[in-house]
Amino acid sequence: MGLYFLPFEKELVNYHKKLETAETFGKENEIKEIKAKIEELRKKIYKNLDEWQIALVARHPNRPYFLDYVERIFSDFIELHGDRNFGDDKAIVGGFAFLDDIPVCIIGQQKGRDTKEKIYRNFGMPKPEGYRKALRIMKMAEKFKRPIITFVDTPGAYPGIDAEERGQAEAIARNLLEMSKLRVPVITVIIGEGGSGGALGIAVANRVLMLEYSIYSVISPEGCASILWKDAAKADEAARALKFTANHLKKYGIVDEIVPEPIGGAHVDYDKTAEVLKEYLLKNLESLNSVPVPEIVNDRYLRFRRIGEFQEVKA
């Protein structure tokens, strides 16, 4: 993958050009010096990102996707296909694997890198058969008593006519109902974009983790701006109003833990991001595995009941 700079990273462009020249001529001292300046500048830039800038990082074309984490965190992954009803939705990938020596079920939304793969994966936007496939795999995991780990990275469920004809809303609603009753631990990780019901359709969990530069919202900033101001160009203003970043959502109790990313975002160092995420998964899985099965469902129920709690204070 080639280098890609976001609008607020323009200062980094010249340093990377200098680094490329220095590497071409093998100037070791100069390479070390330039790398130090890049790191320093990157820290400065990422110290105070606003909501819109974080949204751009969450959508970065080089950001690691679900299968990148599968490769680095899990072993012996066996993918399962199809919903046993209509077809196999490539926007959702799922199956069974091992997290160290723990057998688990893993499911995630998968985007594409190039045009061909983006079309193949439908830009990470699942259709009803994708959610039904995910549910089929989850019910199988429940049968074999395997914890479920889901990875959310979608702009939203596919809004096309064919998806609506096959029951998009019902498929998502069914997942919400069935996931709430699963008798095995469920952990969800927001790794990029968590868009609306398309995200929630695989995110009814006991624990919700969120990568530092991810977003999780009922609507995209462009969609919000189009509704409120009839102008998608005001997406940056909508992003500030939506408060869909990890820090906001942790404060509101919508996510339980924020997983730190390397300075500059997960795309800067896939291996380091995966290593840190694995530690968080193991820690939360260990905690949930100690909860008796009958309490797992109640734990999930109470987690969602706590969201939006408020206290009345007498004046």
Stockholm file with secondary structure:
# STOCKHOLM 1.0

chainA/1-315         MGLYFLPFEKELVNYHKKLETAETFGKENEIKEIKAKIEELRKKIYKNLDEWQIALVARHPNRPYFLDYVERIFSDFIELHGDRNFGDDKAIVGGFAFLDDIPVCIIGQQKGRDTKEKIYRNFGMPKPEGYRKALRIMKMAEKFKRPIITFVDTPGAYPGIDAEERGQAEAIARNLLEMSKLRVPVITVIIGEGGSGGALGIAVANRVLMLEYSIYSVISPEGCASILWKDAAKADEAARALKFTANHLKKYGIVDEIVPEPIGGAHVDYDKTAEVLKEYLLKNLESLNSVPVPEIVNDRYLRFRRIGEFQEVKA
#=GR chainA/1-315 SS CCCCCCGGGHHHHHHHHHHHHHHHTTCHHHHHHHHHHHHHHHHHHHTTCCHHHHHHHHTCTTSCCHHHHHHHHCEEEEEECCCSSSCCCTTEEEEEEEETTEEEEEEEECCCSSHHHHHHTGGGCCCHHHHHHHHHHHHHHHHTTCCEEEEEEESCSCCCHHHHHTTHHHHHHHHHHHHHHCSSCEEEEEEEEEEHHHHHTTCCCSEEEEETTCEEESSCHHHHHHHHSSCGGGHHHHHHHHTCBHHHHHHHTSCSEEECCCTTCGGGCHHHHHHHHHHHHHHHHHHHHTSCHHHHHHHHHHHHHHTTCCCCCCC
#=GC SS_cons         CCCCCCGGGHHHHHHHHHHHHHHHTTCHHHHHHHHHHHHHHHHHHHTTCCHHHHHHHHTCTTSCCHHHHHHHHCEEEEEECCCSSSCCCTTEEEEEEEETTEEEEEEEECCCSSHHHHHHTGGGCCCHHHHHHHHHHHHHHHHTTCCEEEEEEESCSCCCHHHHHTTHHHHHHHHHHHHHHCSSCEEEEEEEEEEHHHHHTTCCCSEEEEETTCEEESSCHHHHHHHHSSCGGGHHHHHHHHTCBHHHHHHHTSCSEEECCCTTCGGGCHHHHHHHHHHHHHHHHHHHHTSCHHHHHHHHHHHHHHTTCCCCCCC
//
